[in-house]
């Protein structure tokens, strides 16, 4: 895998497990509707898949 993916936070982390909060912090997503461009590698993909109900992947 090469390149980058764009990830947008679409839901709040209020009431979510601590594990999900830490993943969102690691991805650099703090505010709702915030978009981050992240490297497309297996570790980032794994984190995104854990919180897929809180984020939207804008580019594949």
Backbone bond lengths (Angstrom), bond angles and torsions (degrees), N, CA, C in turn:
res aa  C-N    CA-C-N  psi(-1)  N-CA   C-N-CA  omega(-1)  CA-C   N-CA-C  phi
1 X - - - 1.443 - - 1.523 109.01 -
2 X 1.294 115.83 139.22 1.458 119.93 179.49 1.514 108.96 -141.01
3 X 1.306 115.44 164.87 1.452 119.52 177.26 1.512 112.43 92.59
4 X 1.325 114.47 -155.39 1.460 120.15 -177.59 1.526 110.39 -133.86
5 X 1.315 115.14 161.72 1.458 121.49 172.44 1.524 107.46 -126.40
6 X 1.315 116.49 149.66 1.459 121.61 177.08 1.521 107.80 -105.23
7 X 1.328 115.38 128.91 1.457 122.05 -177.23 1.522 108.40 -122.83
8 X 1.336 116.70 132.73 1.461 122.13 -179.86 1.524 109.38 -117.80
9 X 1.328 116.38 132.86 1.464 121.22 175.65 1.521 108.11 -78.93
10 X 1.337 116.90 124.79 1.466 119.89 -177.10 1.526 113.14 -116.15
11 X 1.324 118.15 -12.26 1.462 120.75 -179.44 1.532 110.44 -135.43
12 X 1.318 114.96 155.29 1.456 122.04 179.48 1.529 110.64 -74.46
13 X 1.336 115.70 155.90 1.464 120.16 176.59 1.527 111.79 -97.15
14 X 1.328 117.03 5.34 1.463 120.54 178.22 1.530 108.88 -62.30
15 X 1.313 115.78 127.99 1.460 121.19 178.90 1.519 114.05 81.56
16 X 1.316 117.51 4.35 1.471 121.07 179.74 1.525 109.66 -90.87
17 X 1.325 117.71 158.01 1.466 120.84 178.66 1.531 111.87 -61.80
18 X 1.315 115.35 153.43 1.470 121.48 -179.51 1.530 111.27 -57.50
19 X 1.314 117.07 -34.94 1.465 121.41 179.16 1.532 110.94 -59.50
20 X 1.335 116.70 -42.78 1.462 120.86 179.48 1.525 110.75 -68.05
21 X 1.332 116.83 -37.58 1.464 120.76 178.55 1.531 110.90 -61.65
22 X 1.329 116.01 -43.13 1.467 120.43 -179.45 1.521 111.24 -66.98
23 X 1.316 117.43 -37.47 1.462 120.84 177.96 1.520 110.17 -64.23
24 X 1.336 117.17 -44.44 1.464 120.62 179.37 1.525 110.66 -62.84
25 X 1.322 116.99 -38.35 1.463 120.98 177.36 1.530 110.34 -65.31
26 X 1.323 116.99 -40.56 1.465 121.33 178.73 1.521 111.97 -64.56
27 X 1.326 116.26 -34.30 1.462 120.56 177.59 1.525 111.73 -76.42
28 X 1.338 116.87 -12.17 1.460 120.58 179.37 1.512 113.62 81.66
29 X 1.329 116.79 20.48 1.466 121.25 -179.08 1.522 109.36 -100.77
30 X 1.328 116.30 110.76 1.459 120.95 -177.90 1.519 111.65 -108.48
31 X 1.319 117.42 -51.08 1.461 121.18 -174.79 1.527 111.13 -99.29
32 X 1.322 115.44 149.73 1.457 120.86 175.85 1.526 109.16 -63.11
33 X 1.306 116.92 141.98 1.472 125.89 -177.68 1.530 113.29 74.15
34 X 1.331 117.96 2.15 1.465 120.99 177.71 1.525 109.63 -71.29
35 X 1.324 116.35 139.95 1.466 121.91 179.75 1.520 108.55 -116.02
36 X 1.341 116.50 133.77 1.457 122.05 176.20 1.518 108.85 -124.82
37 X 1.308 116.06 142.25 1.455 121.77 173.72 1.522 106.62 -100.96
38 X 1.325 116.22 118.68 1.458 122.42 -173.41 1.521 110.34 -121.50
39 X 1.337 117.22 153.96 1.464 119.35 176.90 1.524 110.73 -64.31
40 X 1.314 115.52 141.18 1.463 120.88 -179.49 1.523 108.53 -89.23
41 X 1.341 115.59 89.43 1.458 120.51 178.11 1.531 108.87 -137.12
42 X 1.318 118.04 167.37 1.467 120.48 -174.82 1.529 114.37 -59.26
43 X 1.338 118.33 -34.77 1.464 119.28 -178.38 1.525 111.42 -68.78
44 X 1.329 117.52 -42.00 1.464 120.96 177.93 1.524 109.75 -67.59
45 X 1.323 117.80 -42.73 1.469 121.28 178.19 1.530 110.55 -59.03
46 X 1.335 117.04 -40.73 1.459 120.83 178.87 1.513 112.29 -63.24
47 X 1.352 116.12 -42.91 1.468 119.85 178.31 1.525 110.97 -63.99
48 X 1.326 116.58 -42.99 1.468 120.70 179.66 1.527 109.89 -62.48
49 X 1.319 117.94 -41.42 1.467 120.83 -179.78 1.529 112.44 -64.67
50 X 1.341 117.93 -30.07 1.466 121.25 178.40 1.524 111.90 -69.34
51 X 1.351 117.07 -30.32 1.475 120.86 -177.12 1.523 110.98 -119.67
52 X 1.329 117.27 31.47 1.468 121.72 -175.72 1.531 111.43 -60.81
53 X 1.329 118.23 -24.21 1.464 121.49 178.03 1.532 112.19 -76.45
54 X 1.334 117.70 -8.97 1.468 122.11 -179.69 1.523 112.82 -109.61
55 X 1.334 117.35 -12.86 1.466 121.19 -174.85 1.524 111.07 -129.96
56 X 1.323 114.98 167.51 1.461 122.56 174.96 1.527 106.81 -128.94
57 X 1.334 116.75 131.52 1.460 121.65 175.57 1.521 107.29 -89.80
58 X 1.334 116.81 119.77 1.456 121.27 -173.88 1.520 112.81 -88.12
59 X 1.338 117.87 -28.93 1.467 120.91 179.88 1.514 109.30 -136.53
60 X 1.295 115.90 143.57 1.469 121.61 176.87 1.503 109.38 -110.14
